[in-house]
Amino acid sequence: MSSTKQALEPADQAEQAEPQSTGTGSLLLGIAGVATMGCPFLPEALPPLMRYFPLYLTLPVGICAVVWGLPDVWRARREGVPGPVRARVGVLLGAVAIVVPLVFLLLYFQAG
């Protein structure tokens, strides 16, 4: 076996092995998105920037959780294996982080 073939074999194997995601990123983003909704309830001793700024991040973080988790769920469904639970929970929490602020905005503008 020549040295050129030895150098190419590990690279070929690395290309064939597709990294499997477990959905941890989606789960963490979903938790962060839901947790930011509770920041206004922090003690009043904290500065307002620390209490209210995370509310602006709720919707983008929720969208990221859904976008990062759905490919894992789709891949599992396509391959016929049970989907990663972390990805499913991350998508669910991301959807909650998207829907709740939109419902509050809708109710706010209807009442006003």
Phi and psi restraints in degrees (range 20) as a CNS / XPLOR table:
assign (resid 1 and name C) (resid 2 and name N)
       (resid 2 and name CA) (resid 2 and name C) 1.0 -82.1 20.0 2
assign (resid 2 and name N) (resid 2 and name CA)
       (resid 2 and name C) (resid 3 and name N) 1.0 164.8 20.0 2
assign (resid 2 and name C) (resid 3 and name N)
       (resid 3 and name CA) (resid 3 and name C) 1.0 -70.0 20.0 2
assign (resid 3 and name N) (resid 3 and name CA)
       (resid 3 and name C) (resid 4 and name N) 1.0 -25.5 20.0 2
assign (resid 3 and name C) (resid 4 and name N)
       (resid 4 and name CA) (resid 4 and name C) 1.0 -70.4 20.0 2
assign (resid 4 and name N) (resid 4 and name CA)
       (resid 4 and name C) (resid 5 and name N) 1.0 -37.3 20.0 2
assign (resid 4 and name C) (resid 5 and name N)
       (resid 5 and name CA) (resid 5 and name C) 1.0 -69.0 20.0 2
assign (resid 5 and name N) (resid 5 and name CA)
       (resid 5 and name C) (resid 6 and name N) 1.0 -35.7 20.0 2
assign (resid 5 and name C) (resid 6 and name N)
       (resid 6 and name CA) (resid 6 and name C) 1.0 -65.7 20.0 2
assign (resid 6 and name N) (resid 6 and name CA)
       (resid 6 and name C) (resid 7 and name N) 1.0 -35.9 20.0 2
assign (resid 6 and name C) (resid 7 and name N)
       (resid 7 and name CA) (resid 7 and name C) 1.0 -72.5 20.0 2
assign (resid 7 and name N) (resid 7 and name CA)
       (resid 7 and name C) (resid 8 and name N) 1.0 -28.1 20.0 2
assign (resid 7 and name C) (resid 8 and name N)
       (resid 8 and name CA) (resid 8 and name C) 1.0 -86.1 20.0 2
assign (resid 8 and name N) (resid 8 and name CA)
       (resid 8 and name C) (resid 9 and name N) 1.0 -27.4 20.0 2
assign (resid 8 and name C) (resid 9 and name N)
       (resid 9 and name CA) (resid 9 and name C) 1.0 -61.7 20.0 2
assign (resid 9 and name N) (resid 9 and name CA)
       (resid 9 and name C) (resid 10 and name N) 1.0 -48.0 20.0 2
assign (resid 9 and name C) (resid 10 and name N)
       (resid 10 and name CA) (resid 10 and name C) 1.0 -63.0 20.0 2
assign (resid 10 and name N) (resid 10 and name CA)
       (resid 10 and name C) (resid 11 and name N) 1.0 -34.0 20.0 2
assign (resid 10 and name C) (resid 11 and name N)
       (resid 11 and name CA) (resid 11 and name C) 1.0 -67.8 20.0 2
assign (resid 11 and name N) (resid 11 and name CA)
       (resid 11 and name C) (resid 12 and name N) 1.0 -38.2 20.0 2
assign (resid 11 and name C) (resid 12 and name N)
       (resid 12 and name CA) (resid 12 and name C) 1.0 -65.2 20.0 2
assign (resid 12 and name N) (resid 12 and name CA)
       (resid 12 and name C) (resid 13 and name N) 1.0 -40.0 20.0 2
assign (resid 12 and name C) (resid 13 and name N)
       (resid 13 and name CA) (resid 13 and name C) 1.0 -67.7 20.0 2
assign (resid 13 and name N) (resid 13 and name CA)
       (resid 13 and name C) (resid 14 and name N) 1.0 -35.6 20.0 2
assign (resid 13 and name C) (resid 14 and name N)
       (resid 14 and name CA) (resid 14 and name C) 1.0 -68.2 20.0 2
assign (resid 14 and name N) (resid 14 and name CA)
       (resid 14 and name C) (resid 15 and name N) 1.0 -34.1 20.0 2
assign (resid 14 and name C) (resid 15 and name N)
       (resid 15 and name CA) (resid 15 and name C) 1.0 -71.2 20.0 2
assign (resid 15 and name N) (resid 15 and name CA)
       (resid 15 and name C) (resid 16 and name N) 1.0 -33.5 20.0 2
assign (resid 15 and name C) (resid 16 and name N)
       (resid 16 and name CA) (resid 16 and name C) 1.0 -73.8 20.0 2
assign (resid 16 and name N) (resid 16 and name CA)
       (resid 16 and name C) (resid 17 and name N) 1.0 -35.1 20.0 2
assign (resid 16 and name C) (resid 17 and name N)
       (resid 17 and name CA) (resid 17 and name C) 1.0 -80.4 20.0 2
assign (resid 17 and name N) (resid 17 and name CA)
       (resid 17 and name C) (resid 18 and name N) 1.0 109.2 20.0 2
assign (resid 17 and name C) (resid 18 and name N)
       (resid 18 and name CA) (resid 18 and name C) 1.0 -84.5 20.0 2
assign (resid 18 and name N) (resid 18 and name CA)
       (resid 18 and name C) (resid 19 and name N) 1.0 130.9 20.0 2
assign (resid 18 and name C) (resid 19 and name N)
       (resid 19 and name CA) (resid 19 and name C) 1.0 -67.2 20.0 2
assign (resid 19 and name N) (resid 19 and name CA)
       (resid 19 and name C) (resid 20 and name N) 1.0 133.0 20.0 2
assign (resid 19 and name C) (resid 20 and name N)
       (resid 20 and name CA) (resid 20 and name C) 1.0 -96.4 20.0 2
assign (resid 20 and name N) (resid 20 and name CA)
       (resid 20 and name C) (resid 21 and name N) 1.0 122.5 20.0 2
assign (resid 20 and name C) (resid 21 and name N)
       (resid 21 and name CA) (resid 21 and name C) 1.0 -88.1 20.0 2
assign (resid 21 and name N) (resid 21 and name CA)
       (resid 21 and name C) (resid 22 and name N) 1.0 143.7 20.0 2
assign (resid 21 and name C) (resid 22 and name N)
       (resid 22 and name CA) (resid 22 and name C) 1.0 -100.8 20.0 2
assign (resid 22 and name N) (resid 22 and name CA)
       (resid 22 and name C) (resid 23 and name N) 1.0 -4.7 20.0 2
assign (resid 22 and name C) (resid 23 and name N)
       (resid 23 and name CA) (resid 23 and name C) 1.0 87.8 20.0 2
assign (resid 23 and name N) (resid 23 and name CA)
       (resid 23 and name C) (resid 24 and name N) 1.0 13.2 20.0 2
assign (resid 23 and name C) (resid 24 and name N)
       (resid 24 and name CA) (resid 24 and name C) 1.0 -65.2 20.0 2
assign (resid 24 and name N) (resid 24 and name CA)
       (resid 24 and name C) (resid 25 and name N) 1.0 -38.6 20.0 2
assign (resid 24 and name C) (resid 25 and name N)
       (resid 25 and name CA) (resid 25 and name C) 1.0 -62.5 20.0 2
assign (resid 25 and name N) (resid 25 and name CA)
       (resid 25 and name C) (resid 26 and name N) 1.0 -42.6 20.0 2
assign (resid 25 and name C) (resid 26 and name N)
       (resid 26 and name CA) (resid 26 and name C) 1.0 -64.1 20.0 2
assign (resid 26 and name N) (resid 26 and name CA)
       (resid 26 and name C) (resid 27 and name N) 1.0 -40.8 20.0 2
assign (resid 26 and name C) (resid 27 and name N)
       (resid 27 and name CA) (resid 27 and name C) 1.0 -63.2 20.0 2
assign (resid 27 and name N) (resid 27 and name CA)
       (resid 27 and name C) (resid 28 and name N) 1.0 -46.2 20.0 2
assign (resid 27 and name C) (resid 28 and name N)
       (resid 28 and name CA) (resid 28 and name C) 1.0 -64.4 20.0 2
assign (resid 28 and name N) (resid 28 and name CA)
       (resid 28 and name C) (resid 29 and name N) 1.0 -40.4 20.0 2
assign (resid 28 and name C) (resid 29 and name N)
       (resid 29 and name CA) (resid 29 and name C) 1.0 -67.1 20.0 2
assign (resid 29 and name N) (resid 29 and name CA)
       (resid 29 and name C) (resid 30 and name N) 1.0 -38.7 20.0 2
assign (resid 29 and name C) (resid 30 and name N)
       (resid 30 and name CA) (resid 30 and name C) 1.0 -63.4 20.0 2
assign (resid 30 and name N) (resid 30 and name CA)
       (resid 30 and name C) (resid 31 and name N) 1.0 -42.2 20.0 2
assign (resid 30 and name C) (resid 31 and name N)
       (resid 31 and name CA) (resid 31 and name C) 1.0 -63.7 20.0 2
assign (resid 31 and name N) (resid 31 and name CA)
       (resid 31 and name C) (resid 32 and name N) 1.0 -42.9 20.0 2
assign (resid 31 and name C) (resid 32 and name N)
       (resid 32 and name CA) (resid 32 and name C) 1.0 -64.2 20.0 2
assign (resid 32 and name N) (resid 32 and name CA)
       (resid 32 and name C) (resid 33 and name N) 1.0 -39.1 20.0 2
assign (resid 32 and name C) (resid 33 and name N)
       (resid 33 and name CA) (resid 33 and name C) 1.0 -64.5 20.0 2
assign (resid 33 and name N) (resid 33 and name CA)
       (resid 33 and name C) (resid 34 and name N) 1.0 -41.8 20.0 2
assign (resid 33 and name C) (resid 34 and name N)
       (resid 34 and name CA) (resid 34 and name C) 1.0 -73.0 20.0 2
assign (resid 34 and name N) (resid 34 and name CA)
       (resid 34 and name C) (resid 35 and name N) 1.0 -35.8 20.0 2
assign (resid 34 and name C) (resid 35 and name N)
       (resid 35 and name CA) (resid 35 and name C) 1.0 -67.6 20.0 2
assign (resid 35 and name N) (resid 35 and name CA)
       (resid 35 and name C) (resid 36 and name N) 1.0 -30.5 20.0 2
assign (resid 35 and name C) (resid 36 and name N)
       (resid 36 and name CA) (resid 36 and name C) 1.0 -67.7 20.0 2
assign (resid 36 and name N) (resid 36 and name CA)
       (resid 36 and name C) (resid 37 and name N) 1.0 -21.6 20.0 2
assign (resid 36 and name C) (resid 37 and name N)
       (resid 37 and name CA) (resid 37 and name C) 1.0 -70.4 20.0 2
assign (resid 37 and name N) (resid 37 and name CA)
       (resid 37 and name C) (resid 38 and name N) 1.0 -19.1 20.0 2
assign (resid 37 and name C) (resid 38 and name N)
       (resid 38 and name CA) (resid 38 and name C) 1.0 -92.9 20.0 2
assign (resid 38 and name N) (resid 38 and name CA)
       (resid 38 and name C) (resid 39 and name N) 1.0 -2.1 20.0 2
assign (resid 38 and name C) (resid 39 and name N)
       (resid 39 and name CA) (resid 39 and name C) 1.0 -63.1 20.0 2
assign (resid 39 and name N) (resid 39 and name CA)
       (resid 39 and name C) (resid 40 and name N) 1.0 -34.3 20.0 2
assign (resid 39 and name C) (resid 40 and name N)
       (resid 40 and name CA) (resid 40 and name C) 1.0 -63.7 20.0 2
assign (resid 40 and name N) (resid 40 and name CA)
       (resid 40 and name C) (resid 41 and name N) 1.0 -17.2 20.0 2
assign (resid 40 and name C) (resid 41 and name N)
       (resid 41 and name CA) (resid 41 and name C) 1.0 -88.8 20.0 2
assign (resid 41 and name N) (resid 41 and name CA)
       (resid 41 and name C) (resid 42 and name N) 1.0 5.1 20.0 2
assign (resid 41 and name C) (resid 42 and name N)
       (resid 42 and name CA) (resid 42 and name C) 1.0 -68.4 20.0 2
assign (resid 42 and name N) (resid 42 and name CA)
       (resid 42 and name C) (resid 43 and name N) 1.0 162.7 20.0 2
assign (resid 42 and name C) (resid 43 and name N)
       (resid 43 and name CA) (resid 43 and name C) 1.0 -58.5 20.0 2
assign (resid 43 and name N) (resid 43 and name CA)
       (resid 43 and name C) (resid 44 and name N) 1.0 148.0 20.0 2
assign (resid 43 and name C) (resid 44 and name N)
       (resid 44 and name CA) (resid 44 and name C) 1.0 -70.8 20.0 2
assign (resid 44 and name N) (resid 44 and name CA)
       (resid 44 and name C) (resid 45 and name N) 1.0 -10.0 20.0 2
assign (resid 44 and name C) (resid 45 and name N)
       (resid 45 and name CA) (resid 45 and name C) 1.0 -68.7 20.0 2
assign (resid 45 and name N) (resid 45 and name CA)
       (resid 45 and name C) (resid 46 and name N) 1.0 -21.8 20.0 2
assign (resid 45 and name C) (resid 46 and name N)
       (resid 46 and name CA) (resid 46 and name C) 1.0 -76.2 20.0 2
assign (resid 46 and name N) (resid 46 and name CA)
       (resid 46 and name C) (resid 47 and name N) 1.0 150.1 20.0 2
assign (resid 46 and name C) (resid 47 and name N)
       (resid 47 and name CA) (resid 47 and name C) 1.0 -64.2 20.0 2
assign (resid 47 and name N) (resid 47 and name CA)
       (resid 47 and name C) (resid 48 and name N) 1.0 150.3 20.0 2
assign (resid 47 and name C) (resid 48 and name N)
       (resid 48 and name CA) (resid 48 and name C) 1.0 -58.7 20.0 2
assign (resid 48 and name N) (resid 48 and name CA)
       (resid 48 and name C) (resid 49 and name N) 1.0 -32.6 20.0 2
assign (resid 48 and name C) (resid 49 and name N)
       (resid 49 and name CA) (resid 49 and name C) 1.0 -61.2 20.0 2
assign (resid 49 and name N) (resid 49 and name CA)
       (resid 49 and name C) (resid 50 and name N) 1.0 -36.8 20.0 2
assign (resid 49 and name C) (resid 50 and name N)
       (resid 50 and name CA) (resid 50 and name C) 1.0 -76.2 20.0 2
assign (resid 50 and name N) (resid 50 and name CA)
       (resid 50 and name C) (resid 51 and name N) 1.0 -25.1 20.0 2
assign (resid 50 and name C) (resid 51 and name N)
       (resid 51 and name CA) (resid 51 and name C) 1.0 -88.2 20.0 2
assign (resid 51 and name N) (resid 51 and name CA)
       (resid 51 and name C) (resid 52 and name N) 1.0 -35.3 20.0 2
assign (resid 51 and name C) (resid 52 and name N)
       (resid 52 and name CA) (resid 52 and name C) 1.0 -109.7 20.0 2
assign (resid 52 and name N) (resid 52 and name CA)
       (resid 52 and name C) (resid 53 and name N) 1.0 -20.6 20.0 2
assign (resid 52 and name C) (resid 53 and name N)
       (resid 53 and name CA) (resid 53 and name C) 1.0 -62.3 20.0 2
assign (resid 53 and name N) (resid 53 and name CA)
       (resid 53 and name C) (resid 54 and name N) 1.0 -39.3 20.0 2
assign (resid 53 and name C) (resid 54 and name N)
       (resid 54 and name CA) (resid 54 and name C) 1.0 -60.7 20.0 2
assign (resid 54 and name N) (resid 54 and name CA)
       (resid 54 and name C) (resid 55 and name N) 1.0 -21.1 20.0 2
assign (resid 54 and name C) (resid 55 and name N)
       (resid 55 and name CA) (resid 55 and name C) 1.0 -61.9 20.0 2
assign (resid 55 and name N) (resid 55 and name CA)
       (resid 55 and name C) (resid 56 and name N) 1.0 -31.8 20.0 2
assign (resid 55 and name C) (resid 56 and name N)
       (resid 56 and name CA) (resid 56 and name C) 1.0 -69.6 20.0 2
assign (resid 56 and name N) (resid 56 and name CA)
       (resid 56 and name C) (resid 57 and name N) 1.0 -19.5 20.0 2
assign (resid 56 and name C) (resid 57 and name N)
       (resid 57 and name CA) (resid 57 and name C) 1.0 -94.5 20.0 2
assign (resid 57 and name N) (resid 57 and name CA)
       (resid 57 and name C) (resid 58 and name N) 1.0 -6.7 20.0 2
assign (resid 57 and name C) (resid 58 and name N)
       (resid 58 and name CA) (resid 58 and name C) 1.0 -60.3 20.0 2
assign (resid 58 and name N) (resid 58 and name CA)
       (resid 58 and name C) (resid 59 and name N) 1.0 -51.9 20.0 2
assign (resid 58 and name C) (resid 59 and name N)
       (resid 59 and name CA) (resid 59 and name C) 1.0 -65.9 20.0 2
assign (resid 59 and name N) (resid 59 and name CA)
       (resid 59 and name C) (resid 60 and name N) 1.0 -48.1 20.0 2
assign (resid 59 and name C) (resid 60 and name N)
       (resid 60 and name CA) (resid 60 and name C) 1.0 -62.8 20.0 2
assign (resid 60 and name N) (resid 60 and name CA)
       (resid 60 and name C) (resid 61 and name N) 1.0 -37.6 20.0 2
assign (resid 60 and name C) (resid 61 and name N)
       (resid 61 and name CA) (resid 61 and name C) 1.0 -69.0 20.0 2
assign (resid 61 and name N) (resid 61 and name CA)
       (resid 61 and name C) (resid 62 and name N) 1.0 -37.1 20.0 2
assign (resid 61 and name C) (resid 62 and name N)
       (resid 62 and name CA) (resid 62 and name C) 1.0 -64.7 20.0 2
assign (resid 62 and name N) (resid 62 and name CA)
       (resid 62 and name C) (resid 63 and name N) 1.0 -41.4 20.0 2
assign (resid 62 and name C) (resid 63 and name N)
       (resid 63 and name CA) (resid 63 and name C) 1.0 -63.3 20.0 2
assign (resid 63 and name N) (resid 63 and name CA)
       (resid 63 and name C) (resid 64 and name N) 1.0 -42.3 20.0 2
assign (resid 63 and name C) (resid 64 and name N)
       (resid 64 and name CA) (resid 64 and name C) 1.0 -62.8 20.0 2
assign (resid 64 and name N) (resid 64 and name CA)
       (resid 64 and name C) (resid 65 and name N) 1.0 -38.6 20.0 2
assign (resid 64 and name C) (resid 65 and name N)
       (resid 65 and name CA) (resid 65 and name C) 1.0 -62.6 20.0 2
assign (resid 65 and name N) (resid 65 and name CA)
       (resid 65 and name C) (resid 66 and name N) 1.0 -41.8 20.0 2
assign (resid 65 and name C) (resid 66 and name N)
       (resid 66 and name CA) (resid 66 and name C) 1.0 -68.4 20.0 2
assign (resid 66 and name N) (resid 66 and name CA)
       (resid 66 and name C) (resid 67 and name N) 1.0 -43.6 20.0 2
assign (resid 66 and name C) (resid 67 and name N)
       (resid 67 and name CA) (resid 67 and name C) 1.0 -66.0 20.0 2
assign (resid 67 and name N) (resid 67 and name CA)
       (resid 67 and name C) (resid 68 and name N) 1.0 -35.7 20.0 2
assign (resid 67 and name C) (resid 68 and name N)
       (resid 68 and name CA) (resid 68 and name C) 1.0 -78.3 20.0 2
assign (resid 68 and name N) (resid 68 and name CA)
       (resid 68 and name C) (resid 69 and name N) 1.0 -26.9 20.0 2
assign (resid 68 and name C) (resid 69 and name N)
       (resid 69 and name CA) (resid 69 and name C) 1.0 -89.7 20.0 2
assign (resid 69 and name N) (resid 69 and name CA)
       (resid 69 and name C) (resid 70 and name N) 1.0 -32.7 20.0 2
assign (resid 69 and name C) (resid 70 and name N)
       (resid 70 and name CA) (resid 70 and name C) 1.0 -61.3 20.0 2
assign (resid 70 and name N) (resid 70 and name CA)
       (resid 70 and name C) (resid 71 and name N) 1.0 -40.3 20.0 2
assign (resid 70 and name C) (resid 71 and name N)
       (resid 71 and name CA) (resid 71 and name C) 1.0 -59.9 20.0 2
assign (resid 71 and name N) (resid 71 and name CA)
       (resid 71 and name C) (resid 72 and name N) 1.0 -35.3 20.0 2
assign (resid 71 and name C) (resid 72 and name N)
       (resid 72 and name CA) (resid 72 and name C) 1.0 -66.7 20.0 2
assign (resid 72 and name N) (resid 72 and name CA)
       (resid 72 and name C) (resid 73 and name N) 1.0 -41.8 20.0 2
assign (resid 72 and name C) (resid 73 and name N)
       (resid 73 and name CA) (resid 73 and name C) 1.0 -66.2 20.0 2
assign (resid 73 and name N) (resid 73 and name CA)
       (resid 73 and name C) (resid 74 and name N) 1.0 -43.7 20.0 2
assign (resid 73 and name C) (resid 74 and name N)
       (resid 74 and name CA) (resid 74 and name C) 1.0 -63.3 20.0 2
assign (resid 74 and name N) (resid 74 and name CA)
       (resid 74 and name C) (resid 75 and name N) 1.0 -41.9 20.0 2
assign (resid 74 and name C) (resid 75 and name N)
       (resid 75 and name CA) (resid 75 and name C) 1.0 -63.7 20.0 2
assign (resid 75 and name N) (resid 75 and name CA)
       (resid 75 and name C) (resid 76 and name N) 1.0 -41.6 20.0 2
assign (resid 75 and name C) (resid 76 and name N)
       (resid 76 and name CA) (resid 76 and name C) 1.0 -65.3 20.0 2
assign (resid 76 and name N) (resid 76 and name CA)
       (resid 76 and name C) (resid 77 and name N) 1.0 -39.3 20.0 2
assign (resid 76 and name C) (resid 77 and name N)
       (resid 77 and name CA) (resid 77 and name C) 1.0 -67.4 20.0 2
assign (resid 77 and name N) (resid 77 and name CA)
       (resid 77 and name C) (resid 78 and name N) 1.0 -38.8 20.0 2
assign (resid 77 and name C) (resid 78 and name N)
       (resid 78 and name CA) (resid 78 and name C) 1.0 -66.2 20.0 2
assign (resid 78 and name N) (resid 78 and name CA)
       (resid 78 and name C) (resid 79 and name N) 1.0 -38.3 20.0 2
assign (resid 78 and name C) (resid 79 and name N)
       (resid 79 and name CA) (resid 79 and name C) 1.0 -83.0 20.0 2
assign (resid 79 and name N) (resid 79 and name CA)
       (resid 79 and name C) (resid 80 and name N) 1.0 -9.4 20.0 2
assign (resid 79 and name C) (resid 80 and name N)
       (resid 80 and name CA) (resid 80 and name C) 1.0 77.2 20.0 2
assign (resid 80 and name N) (resid 80 and name CA)
       (resid 80 and name C) (resid 81 and name N) 1.0 23.0 20.0 2
assign (resid 80 and name C) (resid 81 and name N)
       (resid 81 and name CA) (resid 81 and name C) 1.0 -110.2 20.0 2
assign (resid 81 and name N) (resid 81 and name CA)
       (resid 81 and name C) (resid 82 and name N) 1.0 159.0 20.0 2
assign (resid 81 and name C) (resid 82 and name N)
       (resid 82 and name CA) (resid 82 and name C) 1.0 -61.7 20.0 2
assign (resid 82 and name N) (resid 82 and name CA)
       (resid 82 and name C) (resid 83 and name N) 1.0 136.0 20.0 2
assign (resid 82 and name C) (resid 83 and name N)
       (resid 83 and name CA) (resid 83 and name C) 1.0 -69.7 20.0 2
assign (resid 83 and name N) (resid 83 and name CA)
       (resid 83 and name C) (resid 84 and name N) 1.0 154.0 20.0 2
assign (resid 83 and name C) (resid 84 and name N)
       (resid 84 and name CA) (resid 84 and name C) 1.0 -65.4 20.0 2
assign (resid 84 and name N) (resid 84 and name CA)
       (resid 84 and name C) (resid 85 and name N) 1.0 127.3 20.0 2
assign (resid 84 and name C) (resid 85 and name N)
       (resid 85 and name CA) (resid 85 and name C) 1.0 -63.5 20.0 2
assign (resid 85 and name N) (resid 85 and name CA)
       (resid 85 and name C) (resid 86 and name N) 1.0 -36.9 20.0 2
assign (resid 85 and name C) (resid 86 and name N)
       (resid 86 and name CA) (resid 86 and name C) 1.0 -61.6 20.0 2
assign (resid 86 and name N) (resid 86 and name CA)
       (resid 86 and name C) (resid 87 and name N) 1.0 -40.5 20.0 2
assign (resid 86 and name C) (resid 87 and name N)
       (resid 87 and name CA) (resid 87 and name C) 1.0 -67.1 20.0 2
assign (resid 87 and name N) (resid 87 and name CA)
       (resid 87 and name C) (resid 88 and name N) 1.0 -40.4 20.0 2
assign (resid 87 and name C) (resid 88 and name N)
       (resid 88 and name CA) (resid 88 and name C) 1.0 -64.3 20.0 2
assign (resid 88 and name N) (resid 88 and name CA)
       (resid 88 and name C) (resid 89 and name N) 1.0 -44.4 20.0 2
assign (resid 88 and name C) (resid 89 and name N)
       (resid 89 and name CA) (resid 89 and name C) 1.0 -66.9 20.0 2
assign (resid 89 and name N) (resid 89 and name CA)
       (resid 89 and name C) (resid 90 and name N) 1.0 -38.2 20.0 2
assign (resid 89 and name C) (resid 90 and name N)
       (resid 90 and name CA) (resid 90 and name C) 1.0 -62.4 20.0 2
assign (resid 90 and name N) (resid 90 and name CA)
       (resid 90 and name C) (resid 91 and name N) 1.0 -40.8 20.0 2
assign (resid 90 and name C) (resid 91 and name N)
       (resid 91 and name CA) (resid 91 and name C) 1.0 -65.4 20.0 2
assign (resid 91 and name N) (resid 91 and name CA)
       (resid 91 and name C) (resid 92 and name N) 1.0 -41.8 20.0 2
assign (resid 91 and name C) (resid 92 and name N)
       (resid 92 and name CA) (resid 92 and name C) 1.0 -62.9 20.0 2
assign (resid 92 and name N) (resid 92 and name CA)
       (resid 92 and name C) (resid 93 and name N) 1.0 -47.8 20.0 2
assign (resid 92 and name C) (resid 93 and name N)
       (resid 93 and name CA) (resid 93 and name C) 1.0 -65.5 20.0 2
assign (resid 93 and name N) (resid 93 and name CA)
       (resid 93 and name C) (resid 94 and name N) 1.0 -36.5 20.0 2
assign (resid 93 and name C) (resid 94 and name N)
       (resid 94 and name CA) (resid 94 and name C) 1.0 -63.9 20.0 2
assign (resid 94 and name N) (resid 94 and name CA)
       (resid 94 and name C) (resid 95 and name N) 1.0 -39.7 20.0 2
assign (resid 94 and name C) (resid 95 and name N)
       (resid 95 and name CA) (resid 95 and name C) 1.0 -65.0 20.0 2
assign (resid 95 and name N) (resid 95 and name CA)
       (resid 95 and name C) (resid 96 and name N) 1.0 -38.7 20.0 2
assign (resid 95 and name C) (resid 96 and name N)
       (resid 96 and name CA) (resid 96 and name C) 1.0 -63.6 20.0 2
assign (resid 96 and name N) (resid 96 and name CA)
       (resid 96 and name C) (resid 97 and name N) 1.0 -41.5 20.0 2
assign (resid 96 and name C) (resid 97 and name N)
       (resid 97 and name CA) (resid 97 and name C) 1.0 -68.0 20.0 2
assign (resid 97 and name N) (resid 97 and name CA)
       (resid 97 and name C) (resid 98 and name N) 1.0 -19.0 20.0 2
assign (resid 97 and name C) (resid 98 and name N)
       (resid 98 and name CA) (resid 98 and name C) 1.0 -88.7 20.0 2
assign (resid 98 and name N) (resid 98 and name CA)
       (resid 98 and name C) (resid 99 and name N) 1.0 -45.5 20.0 2
assign (resid 98 and name C) (resid 99 and name N)
       (resid 99 and name CA) (resid 99 and name C) 1.0 -73.2 20.0 2
assign (resid 99 and name N) (resid 99 and name CA)
       (resid 99 and name C) (resid 100 and name N) 1.0 -43.4 20.0 2
assign (resid 99 and name C) (resid 100 and name N)
       (resid 100 and name CA) (resid 100 and name C) 1.0 -59.8 20.0 2
assign (resid 100 and name N) (resid 100 and name CA)
       (resid 100 and name C) (resid 101 and name N) 1.0 -49.5 20.0 2
assign (resid 100 and name C) (resid 101 and name N)
       (resid 101 and name CA) (resid 101 and name C) 1.0 -63.2 20.0 2
assign (resid 101 and name N) (resid 101 and name CA)
       (resid 101 and name C) (resid 102 and name N) 1.0 -35.1 20.0 2
assign (resid 101 and name C) (resid 102 and name N)
       (resid 102 and name CA) (resid 102 and name C) 1.0 -67.4 20.0 2
assign (resid 102 and name N) (resid 102 and name CA)
       (resid 102 and name C) (resid 103 and name N) 1.0 -37.8 20.0 2
assign (resid 102 and name C) (resid 103 and name N)
       (resid 103 and name CA) (resid 103 and name C) 1.0 -65.6 20.0 2
assign (resid 103 and name N) (resid 103 and name CA)
       (resid 103 and name C) (resid 104 and name N) 1.0 -43.3 20.0 2
assign (resid 103 and name C) (resid 104 and name N)
       (resid 104 and name CA) (resid 104 and name C) 1.0 -63.7 20.0 2
assign (resid 104 and name N) (resid 104 and name CA)
       (resid 104 and name C) (resid 105 and name N) 1.0 -39.7 20.0 2
assign (resid 104 and name C) (resid 105 and name N)
       (resid 105 and name CA) (resid 105 and name C) 1.0 -64.7 20.0 2
assign (resid 105 and name N) (resid 105 and name CA)
       (resid 105 and name C) (resid 106 and name N) 1.0 -41.5 20.0 2
assign (resid 105 and name C) (resid 106 and name N)
       (resid 106 and name CA) (resid 106 and name C) 1.0 -62.6 20.0 2
assign (resid 106 and name N) (resid 106 and name CA)
       (resid 106 and name C) (resid 107 and name N) 1.0 -45.8 20.0 2
assign (resid 106 and name C) (resid 107 and name N)
       (resid 107 and name CA) (resid 107 and name C) 1.0 -65.3 20.0 2
assign (resid 107 and name N) (resid 107 and name CA)
       (resid 107 and name C) (resid 108 and name N) 1.0 -36.9 20.0 2
assign (resid 107 and name C) (resid 108 and name N)
       (resid 108 and name CA) (resid 108 and name C) 1.0 -64.5 20.0 2
assign (resid 108 and name N) (resid 108 and name CA)
       (resid 108 and name C) (resid 109 and name N) 1.0 -44.5 20.0 2
assign (resid 108 and name C) (resid 109 and name N)
       (resid 109 and name CA) (resid 109 and name C) 1.0 -76.3 20.0 2
assign (resid 109 and name N) (resid 109 and name CA)
       (resid 109 and name C) (resid 110 and name N) 1.0 -26.3 20.0 2
assign (resid 109 and name C) (resid 110 and name N)
       (resid 110 and name CA) (resid 110 and name C) 1.0 -74.0 20.0 2
assign (resid 110 and name N) (resid 110 and name CA)
       (resid 110 and name C) (resid 111 and name N) 1.0 -34.5 20.0 2
assign (resid 110 and name C) (resid 111 and name N)
       (resid 111 and name CA) (resid 111 and name C) 1.0 -75.2 20.0 2
assign (resid 111 and name N) (resid 111 and name CA)
       (resid 111 and name C) (resid 112 and name N) 1.0 -27.1 20.0 2
